Amino acid sequence: MRRKAKHYTLEFKQKAVELSYAKGNVAEVCEDLDILPAVLYRWRKEQKNYGKNSFPGRGNPKMTDEQKEIARLKKQLKEAELERDILKKAIGIF
């Protein structure tokens, strides 16, 4: 029988990672918090790689600040191109 997936809050994940670094013993922290060591190691790696952008929520991609800026600029460029194309068609009509 499969274990039911548990969903943890952002605060819980952050505190678990902080606690694991403070204690230095991941196995002990996992036992205290009733989580799997692989999960805590994944959270630690994610926190290290993405910093404050870690744990964005289900379905949201993890991005660094630079990646977020690039995505925002791409969206802005796409909107500007769409406006330009609309204006070109309007000129052709008149």
N, CA, C and O atoms as a MOPAC input file, in Angstrom:
PM7 MOZYME 1SCF
protein

 N      0.84400 1    -1.17700 1     0.00000 1
 C      0.00000 1     0.00000 1     0.00000 1
 C      0.89200 1     1.24500 1     0.00000 1
 O      1.88300 1     1.31100 1     0.72700 1
 N      0.53000 1     2.21600 1    -0.81700 1
 C      1.32500 1     3.44200 1    -0.93900 1
 C      1.09200 1     4.36600 1     0.23600 1
 O      0.01300 1     4.41800 1     0.82500 1
 N      2.14300 1     5.08800 1     0.54900 1
 C      2.00300 1     6.12900 1     1.56900 1
 C      1.31900 1     7.33300 1     0.93400 1
 O      1.54300 1     7.64400 1    -0.23500 1
 N      0.51100 1     7.98300 1     1.69700 1
 C     -0.15400 1     9.18300 1     1.19900 1
 C      0.85800 1    10.33800 1     1.19900 1
 O      1.59300 1    10.53300 1     2.16700 1
 N      0.88300 1    11.08200 1     0.12000 1
 C      1.81800 1    12.20100 1     0.00600 1
 C      1.47700 1    13.27500 1     1.02900 1
 O      0.31700 1    13.64700 1     1.20900 1
 N      2.51500 1    13.76000 1     1.68700 1
 C      2.32000 1    14.82900 1     2.66900 1
 C      2.71700 1    16.15000 1     2.02700 1
 O      3.65500 1    16.20900 1     1.23200 1
 N      2.01200 1    17.18000 1     2.37000 1
 C      2.31900 1    18.51500 1     1.86500 1
 C      2.71200 1    19.38200 1     3.05400 1
 O      1.97600 1    19.49700 1     4.03400 1
 N      3.87100 1    19.97900 1     2.94400 1
 C      4.41400 1    20.78600 1     4.02300 1
 C      4.37400 1    22.26300 1     3.64300 1
 O      4.47600 1    22.61300 1     2.46700 1
 N      4.22600 1    23.10700 1     4.62800 1
 C      4.18100 1    24.55100 1     4.38800 1
 C      5.58700 1    25.08500 1     4.14000 1
 O      6.58700 1    24.44600 1     4.46700 1
 N      5.62900 1    26.25200 1     3.56300 1
 C      6.90100 1    26.92500 1     3.29500 1
 C      7.67100 1    27.13400 1     4.59500 1
 O      8.87600 1    26.88900 1     4.65000 1
 N      6.98500 1    27.58000 1     5.63500 1
 C      7.63200 1    27.84400 1     6.91900 1
 C      8.21400 1    26.57000 1     7.51100 1
 O      9.31900 1    26.58700 1     8.05500 1
 N      7.47700 1    25.46100 1     7.41000 1
 C      7.95100 1    24.18700 1     7.93700 1
 C      9.24000 1    23.77000 1     7.23200 1
 O     10.19900 1    23.34600 1     7.87700 1
 N      9.25600 1    23.89300 1     5.91500 1
 C     10.43400 1    23.50400 1     5.14400 1
 C     11.64200 1    24.35300 1     5.53100 1
 O     12.74100 1    23.83500 1     5.72800 1
 N     11.42300 1    25.66000 1     5.63600 1
 C     12.52600 1    26.55200 1     5.98000 1
 C     13.06800 1    26.25300 1     7.37600 1
 O     14.28100 1    26.22400 1     7.58200 1
 N     12.17300 1    26.03200 1     8.32400 1
 C     12.59300 1    25.73100 1     9.69800 1
 C     13.31000 1    24.38800 1     9.76400 1
 O     14.28200 1    24.24200 1    10.50500 1
 N     12.83800 1    23.40300 1     8.99300 1
 C     13.48700 1    22.09300 1     8.98600 1
 C     14.90300 1    22.20300 1     8.44300 1
 O     15.82200 1    21.58600 1     8.98200 1
 N     15.08800 1    22.97500 1     7.39200 1
 C     16.42600 1    23.15900 1     6.81600 1
 C     17.33000 1    23.88000 1     7.81100 1
 O     18.47700 1    23.48100 1     8.00800 1
 N     16.82300 1    24.93100 1     8.43400 1
 C     17.60800 1    25.66500 1     9.42700 1
 C     18.00400 1    24.74800 1    10.58500 1
 O     19.14600 1    24.77200 1    11.04400 1
 N     17.05900 1    23.95000 1    11.04500 1
 C     17.30500 1    23.04000 1    12.15000 1
 C     18.33700 1    21.98100 1    11.77600 1
 O     19.16800 1    21.60300 1    12.60200 1
 N     18.28900 1    21.50600 1    10.54900 1
 C     19.24700 1    20.48600 1    10.11500 1
 C     20.66900 1    21.04500 1    10.08500 1
 O     21.62200 1    20.34100 1    10.41700 1
 N     20.80900 1    22.31100 1     9.68800 1
 C     22.13700 1    22.92200 1     9.68800 1
 C     22.59000 1    23.21600 1    11.12000 1
 O     23.77100 1    23.07900 1    11.43900 1
 N     21.65500 1    23.61800 1    11.97600 1
 C     22.00200 1    23.94200 1    13.35800 1
 C     22.43100 1    22.69000 1    14.13500 1
 O     23.42800 1    22.71800 1    14.85700 1
 N     21.68300 1    21.60300 1    13.98600 1
 C     22.01500 1    20.37000 1    14.69800 1
 C     23.16200 1    19.62800 1    14.03700 1
 O     23.97500 1    19.00300 1    14.72000 1
 N     23.23500 1    19.69100 1    12.71800 1
 C     24.27900 1    18.99600 1    11.99800 1
 C     23.99000 1    17.52800 1    11.75800 1
 O     24.72900 1    16.87000 1    11.02600 1
 N     22.94300 1    17.00400 1    12.35000 1
 C     22.58700 1    15.60100 1    12.20700 1
 C     21.23200 1    15.49400 1    11.51300 1
 O     20.18700 1    15.66700 1    12.14000 1
 N     21.26200 1    15.20900 1    10.22100 1
 C     20.03800 1    15.16700 1     9.41900 1
 C     19.11700 1    14.04100 1     9.86900 1
 O     17.90200 1    14.22400 1     9.93000 1
 N     19.67300 1    12.89700 1    10.18000 1
 C     18.86000 1    11.74300 1    10.58000 1
 C     18.06300 1    12.04600 1    11.84600 1
 O     16.89600 1    11.67000 1    11.95500 1
 N     18.68500 1    12.71600 1    12.78600 1
 C     18.01200 1    13.05800 1    14.04400 1
 C     16.88100 1    14.05800 1    13.80500 1
 O     15.80000 1    13.92400 1    14.37700 1
 N     17.12800 1    15.04400 1    12.97500 1
 C     16.10200 1    16.04400 1    12.65400 1
 C     14.93000 1    15.37200 1    11.94000 1
 O     13.77100 1    15.67500 1    12.22500 1
 N     15.22700 1    14.46300 1    11.01600 1
 C     14.17200 1    13.75700 1    10.28400 1
 C     13.31500 1    12.92600 1    11.21700 1
 O     12.09400 1    12.87000 1    11.07200 1
 N     13.95900 1    12.28600 1    12.17000 1
 C     13.21300 1    11.48100 1    13.13300 1
 C     12.32200 1    12.36400 1    13.99900 1
 O     11.17500 1    12.01200 1    14.27300 1
 N     12.84300 1    13.50800 1    14.42800 1
 C     12.06300 1    14.43300 1    15.25500 1
 C     10.86500 1    15.00000 1    14.50300 1
 O      9.78500 1    15.16000 1    15.07300 1
 N     11.06000 1    15.30400 1    13.21700 1
 C     10.00400 1    15.94200 1    12.42500 1
 C      9.14600 1    14.95000 1    11.64200 1
 O      8.16900 1    15.34300 1    11.00300 1
 N      9.50400 1    13.67800 1    11.68800 1
 C      8.77300 1    12.61400 1    10.98800 1
 C      8.74000 1    12.85600 1     9.47900 1
 O      7.68700 1    12.82000 1     8.84200 1
 N      9.92900 1    13.10400 1     8.93100 1
 C     10.07600 1    13.22500 1     7.47200 1
 C     11.20700 1    12.30700 1     7.02900 1
 O     12.03000 1    11.89100 1     7.84400 1
 N     11.24800 1    11.99700 1     5.75700 1
 C     12.28300 1    11.13400 1     5.21100 1
 C     13.57600 1    11.92800 1     5.00900 1
 O     13.52600 1    13.10100 1     4.63900 1
 N     14.72300 1    11.30700 1     5.24800 1
 C     15.99300 1    12.01600 1     5.04100 1
 C     16.17900 1    12.50700 1     3.60800 1
 O     16.75200 1    13.57500 1     3.39100 1
 N     15.70500 1    11.74500 1     2.63500 1
 C     15.84300 1    12.16600 1     1.23300 1
 C     15.09400 1    13.47300 1     0.99000 1
 O     15.54100 1    14.31600 1     0.21200 1
 N     13.96500 1    13.63600 1     1.65300 1
 C     13.17000 1    14.85800 1     1.50100 1
 C     13.93200 1    16.04800 1     2.07200 1
 O     14.01400 1    17.10400 1     1.44500 1
 N     14.48400 1    15.86700 1     3.25700 1
 C     15.23300 1    16.96100 1     3.88500 1
 C     16.47900 1    17.31500 1     3.09000 1
 O     16.81200 1    18.49300 1     2.96300 1
 N     17.17300 1    16.31700 1     2.55200 1
 C     18.34200 1    16.60700 1     1.70900 1
 C     17.93000 1    17.37500 1     0.45400 1
 O     18.64200 1    18.27700 1     0.01500 1
 N     16.77800 1    17.01700 1    -0.12200 1
 C     16.29300 1    17.73400 1    -1.30600 1
 C     15.96600 1    19.18200 1    -0.95100 1
 O     16.27900 1    20.09400 1    -1.71600 1
 N     15.34000 1    19.39600 1     0.19900 1
 C     15.02100 1    20.75900 1     0.63800 1
 C     16.29800 1    21.56300 1     0.86900 1
 O     16.36400 1    22.73800 1     0.50700 1
 N     17.31000 1    20.93900 1     1.46900 1
 C     18.58000 1    21.63400 1     1.70600 1
 C     19.23300 1    22.03300 1     0.38500 1
 O     19.74300 1    23.14500 1     0.24800 1
 N     19.21300 1    21.11900 1    -0.58300 1
 C     19.80600 1    21.40300 1    -1.89700 1
 C     19.05000 1    22.53300 1    -2.59500 1
 O     19.64800 1    23.42800 1    -3.19100 1
 N     17.73000 1    22.46800 1    -2.50900 1
 C     16.91400 1    23.50000 1    -3.13600 1
 C     17.17000 1    24.85800 1    -2.48500 1
 O     17.28900 1    25.86600 1    -3.18200 1
 N     17.25400 1    24.89200 1    -1.16900 1
 C     17.52500 1    26.13400 1    -0.44600 1
 C     18.88700 1    26.69200 1    -0.85000 1
 O     19.04700 1    27.90400 1    -1.00100 1
 N     19.85800 1    25.81000 1    -1.02300 1
 C     21.20700 1    26.23500 1    -1.40800 1
 C     21.20900 1    26.80700 1    -2.82300 1
 O     21.84500 1    27.83000 1    -3.07700 1
 N     20.50100 1    26.15300 1    -3.74600 1
 C     20.52100 1    26.56900 1    -5.14400 1
 C     19.66200 1    27.79300 1    -5.43200 1
 O     20.04100 1    28.62900 1    -6.25200 1
 N     18.50700 1    27.91400 1    -4.77200 1
 C     17.56200 1    28.97300 1    -5.12000 1
 C     17.37600 1    30.02700 1    -4.03300 1
 O     16.70300 1    31.03000 1    -4.27000 1
 N     17.94200 1    29.83300 1    -2.87300 1
 C     17.86500 1    30.82300 1    -1.80100 1
 C     16.44400 1    31.16900 1    -1.41700 1
 O     15.64300 1    30.28400 1    -1.11300 1
 N     16.13000 1    32.44500 1    -1.42800 1
 C     14.79300 1    32.88500 1    -1.01700 1
 C     13.70300 1    32.47300 1    -2.00400 1
 O     12.52000 1    32.55000 1    -1.67500 1
 N     14.07500 1    32.04100 1    -3.19800 1
 C     13.09300 1    31.60700 1    -4.19200 1
 C     12.78600 1    30.11000 1    -4.08700 1
 O     12.10300 1    29.55200 1    -4.94500 1
 N     13.28800 1    29.47300 1    -3.04400 1
 C     13.02300 1    28.05300 1    -2.84200 1
 C     11.57200 1    27.83100 1    -2.45600 1
 O     10.91200 1    28.72700 1    -1.92900 1
 N     11.09500 1    26.65500 1    -2.71900 1
 C      9.76500 1    26.22100 1    -2.31000 1
 C      8.66800 1    27.15600 1    -2.82500 1
 O      7.92700 1    27.72000 1    -2.01900 1
 N      8.54400 1    27.33500 1    -4.14600 1
 C      7.54900 1    28.27100 1    -4.67900 1
 C      6.11400 1    27.76500 1    -4.59000 1
 O      5.18300 1    28.54900 1    -4.77000 1
 N      5.91400 1    26.51600 1    -4.32600 1
 C      4.56400 1    25.96100 1    -4.26700 1
 C      4.35500 1    24.96400 1    -5.38000 1
 O      5.16400 1    24.86300 1    -6.30200 1
 N      3.27700 1    24.23600 1    -5.28900 1
 C      3.01900 1    23.18800 1    -6.26600 1
 C      2.66600 1    23.79600 1    -7.61500 1
 O      1.80000 1    24.66500 1    -7.71700 1
 N      3.34600 1    23.32700 1    -8.63300 1
 C      3.06700 1    23.77300 1    -9.99400 1
 C      3.80700 1    25.02600 1   -10.42500 1
 O      3.75900 1    25.39400 1   -11.59900 1
 N      4.48500 1    25.68100 1    -9.51100 1
 C      5.23400 1    26.88500 1    -9.85000 1
 C      6.70800 1    26.53300 1   -10.01900 1
 O      7.27300 1    25.82500 1    -9.18600 1
 N      7.33500 1    27.01800 1   -11.08300 1
 C      8.74200 1    26.67000 1   -11.30100 1
 C      9.66500 1    27.38900 1   -10.31600 1
 O      9.37500 1    28.49900 1    -9.87000 1
 N     10.76600 1    26.74300 1    -9.99100 1
 C     11.78400 1    27.36200 1    -9.14500 1
 C     12.67400 1    28.19400 1   -10.05000 1
 O     13.18800 1    27.69500 1   -11.05100 1
 N     12.85500 1    29.45000 1    -9.70600 1
 C     13.68000 1    30.32900 1   -10.52800 1
 C     14.56200 1    31.18700 1    -9.64600 1
 O     14.18800 1    31.56500 1    -8.53600 1
 N     15.73400 1    31.48200 1   -10.16300 1
 C     16.59400 1    32.44200 1    -9.48600 1
 C     16.07400 1    33.83500 1    -9.83100 1
 O     15.18500 1    33.98200 1   -10.67000 1
 N     16.62600 1    34.84500 1    -9.18700 1
 C     16.18700 1    36.21700 1    -9.46300 1
 C     16.42800 1    36.59000 1   -10.92500 1
 O     15.61100 1    37.27500 1   -11.54000 1
 N     17.55600 1    36.13400 1   -11.47700 1
 C     17.87700 1    36.45000 1   -12.86800 1
 C     16.88100 1    35.78400 1   -13.81700 1
 O     16.45100 1    36.38900 1   -14.80000 1
 N     16.52200 1    34.54500 1   -13.52000 1
 C     15.55800 1    33.83800 1   -14.36200 1
 C     14.19000 1    34.50500 1   -14.31000 1
 O     13.49500 1    34.58300 1   -15.32400 1
 N     13.80400 1    34.98500 1   -13.13700 1
 C     12.52200 1    35.69700 1   -13.01500 1
 C     12.53900 1    36.98000 1   -13.84300 1
 O     11.55500 1    37.31000 1   -14.50500 1
 N     13.65600 1    37.70000 1   -13.80500 1
 C     13.78300 1    38.94100 1   -14.56800 1
 C     13.71800 1    38.65100 1   -16.06300 1
 O     13.06700 1    39.38400 1   -16.80800 1
 N     14.38700 1    37.58800 1   -16.50700 1
 C     14.35200 1    37.21000 1   -17.92000 1
 C     12.93700 1    36.85700 1   -18.34500 1
 O     12.49500 1    37.27500 1   -19.41600 1
 N     12.21500 1    36.09300 1   -17.52700 1
 C     10.83300 1    35.71600 1   -17.85200 1
 C      9.94300 1    36.95600 1   -17.94200 1
 O      9.09800 1    37.05500 1   -18.83200 1
 N     10.13700 1    37.90500 1   -17.01200 1
 C      9.34200 1    39.14000 1   -17.02700 1
 C      9.62100 1    39.94700 1   -18.29000 1
 O      8.69700 1    40.47000 1   -18.91400 1
 N     10.89100 1    40.04700 1   -18.66500 1
 C     11.25600 1    40.80300 1   -19.86000 1
 C     10.75200 1    40.13500 1   -21.13700 1
 O     10.33500 1    40.82200 1   -22.06900 1
 N     10.78600 1    38.80000 1   -21.18800 1
 C     10.24700 1    38.09100 1   -22.34900 1
 C      8.75400 1    38.34000 1   -22.49500 1
 O      8.25200 1    38.53100 1   -23.60200 1
 N      8.05100 1    38.33700 1   -21.37600 1
 C      6.60400 1    38.59500 1   -21.40900 1
 C      6.33700 1    40.01600 1   -21.89000 1
 O      5.43600 1    40.24700 1   -22.69600 1
 N      7.11900 1    40.95700 1   -21.39500 1
 C      6.96000 1    42.35600 1   -21.79700 1
 C      7.26400 1    42.52600 1   -23.28800 1
 O      6.57200 1    43.28200 1   -23.97100 1
 N      8.27100 1    41.84600 1   -23.79500 1
 C      8.61800 1    41.90900 1   -25.20900 1
 C      7.49800 1    41.32800 1   -26.06500 1
 O      7.15700 1    41.89100 1   -27.10500 1
 N      6.93500 1    40.22400 1   -25.64100 1
 C      5.85500 1    39.58700 1   -26.38500 1
 C      4.64500 1    40.52300 1   -26.48400 1
 O      4.02300 1    40.62700 1   -27.54100 1
 N      4.31700 1    41.19900 1   -25.38400 1
 C      3.20100 1    42.15400 1   -25.39000 1
 C      3.48000 1    43.31900 1   -26.33500 1
 O      2.58400 1    43.75500 1   -27.05900 1
 N      4.71700 1    43.82900 1   -26.33600 1
 C      5.07700 1    44.94200 1   -27.21600 1
 C      4.99200 1    44.52400 1   -28.68200 1
 O      4.52400 1    45.29200 1   -29.52200 1
 N      5.44200 1    43.30500 1   -28.98900 1
 C      5.35500 1    42.81000 1   -30.36500 1
 C      3.89800 1    42.65400 1   -30.80700 1
 O      3.55700 1    42.94600 1   -31.95400 1
 N      3.05600 1    42.20000 1   -29.90500 1
 C      1.63400 1    42.04600 1   -30.21900 1
 C      1.00200 1    43.41000 1   -30.51300 1
 O      0.24100 1    43.55200 1   -31.47000 1
 N      1.31900 1    44.40300 1   -29.69500 1
 C      0.80200 1    45.75400 1   -29.92500 1
 C      1.29200 1    46.29500 1   -31.26200 1
 O      0.52600 1    46.91200 1   -32.00200 1
 N      2.56100 1    46.06700 1   -31.57400 1
 C      3.12500 1    46.52300 1   -32.84100 1
 C      2.40700 1    45.87200 1   -34.02700 1
 O      2.07600 1    46.54900 1   -35.00000 1
 N      2.16900 1    44.56800 1   -33.94700 1
 C      1.48100 1    43.86400 1   -35.02400 1
 C      0.05800 1    44.38500 1   -35.22100 1
 O     -0.41500 1    44.50100 1   -36.35200 1
 N     -0.61600 1    44.69500 1   -34.12500 1
 C     -1.97300 1    45.23300 1   -34.20900 1
 C     -1.94600 1    46.59400 1   -34.91300 1
 O     -2.79000 1    46.87400 1   -35.76400 1
 N     -0.98700 1    47.42100 1   -34.55700 1
 C     -0.87700 1    48.73700 1   -35.16900 1
 C     -0.53600 1    48.63000 1   -36.66600 1
 O     -1.04100 1    49.41300 1   -37.47100 1
 N      0.31000 1    47.67000 1   -37.03700 1
 C      0.62900 1    47.46100 1   -38.44500 1
 C     -0.62600 1    47.09200 1   -39.23500 1
 O     -0.84000 1    47.59300 1   -40.33900 1
 N     -1.44600 1    46.22300 1   -38.67000 1
 C     -2.69100 1    45.82800 1   -39.34900 1
 C     -3.65600 1    46.99400 1   -39.46000 1
 O     -4.35600 1    47.13700 1   -40.46200 1
 N     -3.69000 1    47.82700 1   -38.43000 1
 C     -4.58000 1    48.98500 1   -38.44900 1
 C     -4.15200 1    49.98000 1   -39.53800 1
 O     -4.99900 1    50.55800 1   -40.21800 1
 N     -2.85700 1    50.17500 1   -39.69900 1
 C     -2.35400 1    51.06300 1   -40.74600 1
 C     -2.72700 1    50.50700 1   -42.13100 1
 O     -3.10100 1    51.26500 1   -43.02700 1
 N     -2.62300 1    49.19900 1   -42.29700 1
 C     -2.96400 1    48.56800 1   -43.56400 1
 C     -4.43600 1    48.71300 1   -43.90000 1
 O     -4.78800 1    48.77800 1   -45.07700 1
 N     -5.29800 1    48.76400 1   -42.90800 1
 C     -6.73200 1    48.90100 1   -43.11400 1
 C     -7.06000 1    50.31500 1   -43.61000 1
 O     -7.89000 1    50.48200 1   -44.50400 1
 N     -6.42100 1    51.31300 1   -43.04200 1
 C     -6.71400 1    52.69300 1   -43.40700 1
 C     -5.95700 1    53.02900 1   -44.62300 1
 O     -6.05100 1    54.15300 1   -45.11700 1

